[in-house]
């Protein structure tokens, strides 16, 4: 039986507004590059960053838990003007967080 994947934990939040701004800007750039720049991308990035910051301020540091929170709370977002959905956004946030920690997400590493 394979070993379980250990949790990935962010350092405790030092400046939640700075983290939120970083995530909003980085996610917005990713959304615009991935398919097409569209007006909804800014709203999506803003909402995901708000969710992220709120959970970080509540003491959540586990990347997996943050991703689940984003999937759950973005489910109510109107994605009708976008190519994306809540799972794509949560996965993108996860990838960006792992990248910021210097973790290579390729091939289960």
Beta strands, then each sheet from edge to edge (+ up, - down):
end
